[in-house]
């Protein structure tokens, strides 16, 4: 069960990383079209924390997967 849990965490991390890449591409595309003082203000007010939040989510999911893996190893060691 823990391997499945770890795989689920890693899978979720991968999907969020993919979303982060799509987010960056979308923002870059929008900035090519709309890049003035109003746009910069809008981006700062509405999107300033998005990339940081997604990055923290990715890191947290990796940490959780690492914890599950350490549990797996501890159980394997006890079974030997």
FENGI-V52036 format. One record per residue. PHI is phi in whole degrees, -180 to 180 (none if undefined). Layout:
phi->PHI
phi->PHI
//
This chain:
phi->none
phi->-66
phi->-63
phi->-63
phi->-60
phi->-62
phi->-63
phi->-63
phi->-63
phi->-65
phi->-64
phi->-64
phi->-60
phi->-65
phi->-67
phi->-69
phi->-62
phi->-64
phi->-64
phi->-63
phi->-64
phi->-63
phi->-59
phi->-61
phi->-65
phi->-65
phi->-64
phi->-62
phi->-64
phi->-65
phi->-69
phi->-67
phi->-88
phi->-124
phi->-140
phi->-134
phi->-61
phi->-64
phi->-63
phi->-60
phi->-65
phi->-62
phi->-60
phi->-64
phi->-73
phi->-106
phi->-126
phi->-58
phi->-96
phi->-63
phi->-64
phi->-63
phi->-63
phi->-64
phi->-64
phi->-66
phi->-62
phi->-61
phi->-63
phi->-66
phi->-65
phi->-65
phi->-61
phi->-63
phi->-64
phi->-65
phi->-65
phi->-61
phi->-62
phi->-66
phi->-63
phi->-59
phi->-64
phi->-62
phi->-66
phi->-60
phi->-66
phi->-70
phi->-75
phi->-84
//
